[in-house]
Amino acid sequence: RSKDAKKKCSNNLKMSWINEVWSTWEH
């Protein structure tokens, strides 16, 4: 169970990073 939570957390971090990169590219 803790493994899943860790995976989800890292996934969210990755997605937020991608969103940041996309927003900077758009501008």
CHARMM-style PDB file with segment names, atoms N, HN, CA, C and O in Angstrom:
ATOM      1  N   ARG     1       0.834  -1.198   0.000  1.00  0.00      PROA
ATOM      2  CA  ARG     1       0.000   0.000   0.000  1.00  0.00      PROA
ATOM      3  C   ARG     1       0.880   1.264   0.000  1.00  0.00      PROA
ATOM      4  O   ARG     1       0.633   2.200  -0.760  1.00  0.00      PROA
ATOM      5  N   SER     2       1.896   1.275   0.852  1.00  0.00      PROA
ATOM      6  HN  SER     2       2.097   0.514   1.469  1.00  0.00      PROA
ATOM      7  CA  SER     2       2.772   2.457   0.905  1.00  0.00      PROA
ATOM      8  C   SER     2       3.500   2.626  -0.430  1.00  0.00      PROA
ATOM      9  O   SER     2       3.791   3.743  -0.859  1.00  0.00      PROA
ATOM     10  N   LYS     3       3.788   1.485  -1.080  1.00  0.00      PROA
ATOM     11  HN  LYS     3       3.552   0.578  -0.732  1.00  0.00      PROA
ATOM     12  CA  LYS     3       4.483   1.553  -2.379  1.00  0.00      PROA
ATOM     13  C   LYS     3       3.606   2.308  -3.384  1.00  0.00      PROA
ATOM     14  O   LYS     3       4.090   3.170  -4.118  1.00  0.00      PROA
ATOM     15  N   ASP     4       2.317   1.975  -3.406  1.00  0.00      PROA
ATOM     16  HN  ASP     4       1.924   1.275  -2.810  1.00  0.00      PROA
ATOM     17  CA  ASP     4       1.392   2.648  -4.333  1.00  0.00      PROA
ATOM     18  C   ASP     4       1.360   4.155  -4.066  1.00  0.00      PROA
ATOM     19  O   ASP     4       1.393   4.969  -4.989  1.00  0.00      PROA
ATOM     20  N   ALA     5       1.296   4.501  -2.780  1.00  0.00      PROA
ATOM     21  HN  ALA     5       1.270   3.839  -2.031  1.00  0.00      PROA
ATOM     22  CA  ALA     5       1.241   5.923  -2.421  1.00  0.00      PROA
ATOM     23  C   ALA     5       2.489   6.636  -2.925  1.00  0.00      PROA
ATOM     24  O   ALA     5       2.413   7.743  -3.459  1.00  0.00      PROA
ATOM     25  N   LYS     6       3.640   5.989  -2.751  1.00  0.00      PROA
ATOM     26  HN  LYS     6       3.703   5.089  -2.318  1.00  0.00      PROA
ATOM     27  CA  LYS     6       4.896   6.603  -3.198  1.00  0.00      PROA
ATOM     28  C   LYS     6       4.857   6.797  -4.716  1.00  0.00      PROA
ATOM     29  O   LYS     6       5.230   7.854  -5.225  1.00  0.00      PROA
ATOM     30  N   LYS     7       4.400   5.762  -5.430  1.00  0.00      PROA
ATOM     31  HN  LYS     7       4.097   4.904  -5.016  1.00  0.00      PROA
ATOM     32  CA  LYS     7       4.327   5.831  -6.888  1.00  0.00      PROA
ATOM     33  C   LYS     7       3.419   6.982  -7.312  1.00  0.00      PROA
ATOM     34  O   LYS     7       3.745   7.754  -8.214  1.00  0.00      PROA
ATOM     35  N   LYS     8       2.269   7.080  -6.638  1.00  0.00      PROA
ATOM     36  HN  LYS     8       2.004   6.454  -5.905  1.00  0.00      PROA
ATOM     37  CA  LYS     8       1.311   8.136  -6.973  1.00  0.00      PROA
ATOM     38  C   LYS     8       1.944   9.516  -6.734  1.00  0.00      PROA
ATOM     39  O   LYS     8       1.782  10.434  -7.539  1.00  0.00      PROA
ATOM     40  N   CYS     9       2.655   9.639  -5.632  1.00  0.00      PROA
ATOM     41  HN  CYS     9       2.786   8.894  -4.978  1.00  0.00      PROA
ATOM     42  CA  CYS     9       3.276  10.921  -5.289  1.00  0.00      PROA
ATOM     43  C   CYS     9       4.287  11.317  -6.364  1.00  0.00      PROA
ATOM     44  O   CYS     9       4.280  12.454  -6.836  1.00  0.00      PROA
ATOM     45  N   SER    10       5.151  10.384  -6.747  1.00  0.00      PROA
ATOM     46  HN  SER    10       5.156   9.460  -6.364  1.00  0.00      PROA
ATOM     47  CA  SER    10       6.164  10.675  -7.766  1.00  0.00      PROA
ATOM     48  C   SER    10       5.483  11.003  -9.086  1.00  0.00      PROA
ATOM     49  O   SER    10       5.954  11.861  -9.834  1.00  0.00      PROA
ATOM     50  N   ASN    11       4.384  10.329  -9.375  1.00  0.00      PROA
ATOM     51  HN  ASN    11       4.001   9.632  -8.768  1.00  0.00      PROA
ATOM     52  CA  ASN    11       3.654  10.588 -10.614  1.00  0.00      PROA
ATOM     53  C   ASN    11       3.108  12.012 -10.599  1.00  0.00      PROA
ATOM     54  O   ASN    11       3.202  12.732 -11.593  1.00  0.00      PROA
ATOM     55  N   ASN    12       2.541  12.410  -9.471  1.00  0.00      PROA
ATOM     56  HN  ASN    12       2.465  11.825  -8.663  1.00  0.00      PROA
ATOM     57  CA  ASN    12       1.996  13.768  -9.356  1.00  0.00      PROA
ATOM     58  C   ASN    12       3.110  14.795  -9.529  1.00  0.00      PROA
ATOM     59  O   ASN    12       2.925  15.816 -10.191  1.00  0.00      PROA
ATOM     60  N   LEU    13       4.268  14.520  -8.930  1.00  0.00      PROA
ATOM     61  HN  LEU    13       4.419  13.691  -8.392  1.00  0.00      PROA
ATOM     62  CA  LEU    13       5.393  15.447  -9.055  1.00  0.00      PROA
ATOM     63  C   LEU    13       5.792  15.580 -10.522  1.00  0.00      PROA
ATOM     64  O   LEU    13       6.046  16.678 -11.017  1.00  0.00      PROA
ATOM     65  N   LYS    14       5.840  14.437 -11.203  1.00  0.00      PROA
ATOM     66  HN  LYS    14       5.634  13.545 -10.801  1.00  0.00      PROA
ATOM     67  CA  LYS    14       6.226  14.445 -12.617  1.00  0.00      PROA
ATOM     68  C   LYS    14       5.219  15.264 -13.438  1.00  0.00      PROA
ATOM     69  O   LYS    14       5.595  16.084 -14.275  1.00  0.00      PROA
ATOM     70  N   MET    15       3.952  15.020 -13.177  1.00  0.00      PROA
ATOM     71  HN  MET    15       3.646  14.354 -12.496  1.00  0.00      PROA
ATOM     72  CA  MET    15       2.912  15.735 -13.928  1.00  0.00      PROA
ATOM     73  C   MET    15       2.989  17.231 -13.674  1.00  0.00      PROA
ATOM     74  O   MET    15       2.888  18.025 -14.609  1.00  0.00      PROA
ATOM     75  N   SER    16       3.169  17.626 -12.410  1.00  0.00      PROA
ATOM     76  HN  SER    16       3.251  16.981 -11.650  1.00  0.00      PROA
ATOM     77  CA  SER    16       3.247  19.049 -12.091  1.00  0.00      PROA
ATOM     78  C   SER    16       4.464  19.670 -12.785  1.00  0.00      PROA
ATOM     79  O   SER    16       4.403  20.804 -13.259  1.00  0.00      PROA
ATOM     80  N   TRP    17       5.564  18.922 -12.839  1.00  0.00      PROA
ATOM     81  HN  TRP    17       5.613  18.000 -12.454  1.00  0.00      PROA
ATOM     82  CA  TRP    17       6.770  19.431 -13.499  1.00  0.00      PROA
ATOM     83  C   TRP    17       6.499  19.615 -14.991  1.00  0.00      PROA
ATOM     84  O   TRP    17       6.870  20.630 -15.580  1.00  0.00      PROA
ATOM     85  N   ILE    18       5.842  18.613 -15.599  1.00  0.00      PROA
ATOM     86  HN  ILE    18       5.540  17.788 -15.121  1.00  0.00      PROA
ATOM     87  CA  ILE    18       5.516  18.702 -17.027  1.00  0.00      PROA
ATOM     88  C   ILE    18       4.615  19.905 -17.282  1.00  0.00      PROA
ATOM     89  O   ILE    18       4.815  20.642 -18.247  1.00  0.00      PROA
ATOM     90  N   ASN    19       3.625  20.100 -16.416  1.00  0.00      PROA
ATOM     91  HN  ASN    19       3.463  19.500 -15.632  1.00  0.00      PROA
ATOM     92  CA  ASN    19       2.712  21.242 -16.574  1.00  0.00      PROA
ATOM     93  C   ASN    19       3.501  22.548 -16.508  1.00  0.00      PROA
ATOM     94  O   ASN    19       3.254  23.466 -17.290  1.00  0.00      PROA
ATOM     95  N   GLU    20       4.434  22.627 -15.589  1.00  0.00      PROA
ATOM     96  HN  GLU    20       4.634  21.881 -14.954  1.00  0.00      PROA
ATOM     97  CA  GLU    20       5.243  23.851 -15.464  1.00  0.00      PROA
ATOM     98  C   GLU    20       6.037  24.090 -16.738  1.00  0.00      PROA
ATOM     99  O   GLU    20       6.085  25.212 -17.244  1.00  0.00      PROA
ATOM    100  N   VAL    21       6.660  23.035 -17.257  1.00  0.00      PROA
ATOM    101  HN  VAL    21       6.620  22.124 -16.845  1.00  0.00      PROA
ATOM    102  CA  VAL    21       7.453  23.168 -18.484  1.00  0.00      PROA
ATOM    103  C   VAL    21       6.560  23.611 -19.640  1.00  0.00      PROA
ATOM    104  O   VAL    21       6.929  24.493 -20.415  1.00  0.00      PROA
ATOM    105  N   TRP    22       5.387  22.995 -19.750  1.00  0.00      PROA
ATOM    106  HN  TRP    22       5.087  22.278 -19.120  1.00  0.00      PROA
ATOM    107  CA  TRP    22       4.470  23.352 -20.847  1.00  0.00      PROA
ATOM    108  C   TRP    22       4.076  24.819 -20.743  1.00  0.00      PROA
ATOM    109  O   TRP    22       4.059  25.538 -21.742  1.00  0.00      PROA
ATOM    110  N   SER    23       3.754  25.265 -19.509  1.00  0.00      PROA
ATOM    111  HN  SER    23       3.767  24.680 -18.697  1.00  0.00      PROA
ATOM    112  CA  SER    23       3.313  26.654 -19.330  1.00  0.00      PROA
ATOM    113  C   SER    23       4.441  27.612 -19.716  1.00  0.00      PROA
ATOM    114  O   SER    23       4.194  28.655 -20.320  1.00  0.00      PROA
ATOM    115  N   THR    24       5.681  27.255 -19.366  1.00  0.00      PROA
ATOM    116  HN  THR    24       5.882  26.407 -18.875  1.00  0.00      PROA
ATOM    117  CA  THR    24       6.800  28.139 -19.708  1.00  0.00      PROA
ATOM    118  C   THR    24       7.003  28.151 -21.224  1.00  0.00      PROA
ATOM    119  O   THR    24       7.324  29.190 -21.801  1.00  0.00      PROA
ATOM    120  N   TRP    25       6.817  26.991 -21.869  1.00  0.00      PROA
ATOM    121  HN  TRP    25       6.556  26.147 -21.401  1.00  0.00      PROA
ATOM    122  CA  TRP    25       6.988  26.940 -23.318  1.00  0.00      PROA
ATOM    123  C   TRP    25       5.918  27.776 -24.025  1.00  0.00      PROA
ATOM    124  O   TRP    25       6.194  28.459 -25.011  1.00  0.00      PROA
ATOM    125  N   GLU    26       4.685  27.704 -23.496  1.00  0.00      PROA
ATOM    126  HN  GLU    26       4.461  27.149 -22.695  1.00  0.00      PROA
ATOM    127  CA  GLU    26       3.595  28.454 -24.116  1.00  0.00      PROA
ATOM    128  C   GLU    26       3.895  29.946 -24.080  1.00  0.00      PROA
ATOM    129  O   GLU    26       3.602  30.666 -25.035  1.00  0.00      PROA
ATOM    130  N   HSD    27       4.480  30.409 -22.979  1.00  0.00      PROA
ATOM    131  HN  HSD    27       4.718  29.824 -22.204  1.00  0.00      PROA
ATOM    132  CA  HSD    27       4.806  31.833 -22.869  1.00  0.00      PROA
ATOM    133  C   HSD    27       6.141  32.073 -23.558  1.00  0.00      PROA
ATOM    134  OT1 HSD    27       6.623  33.205 -23.594  1.00  0.00      PROA
TER     135      HSD     27
END
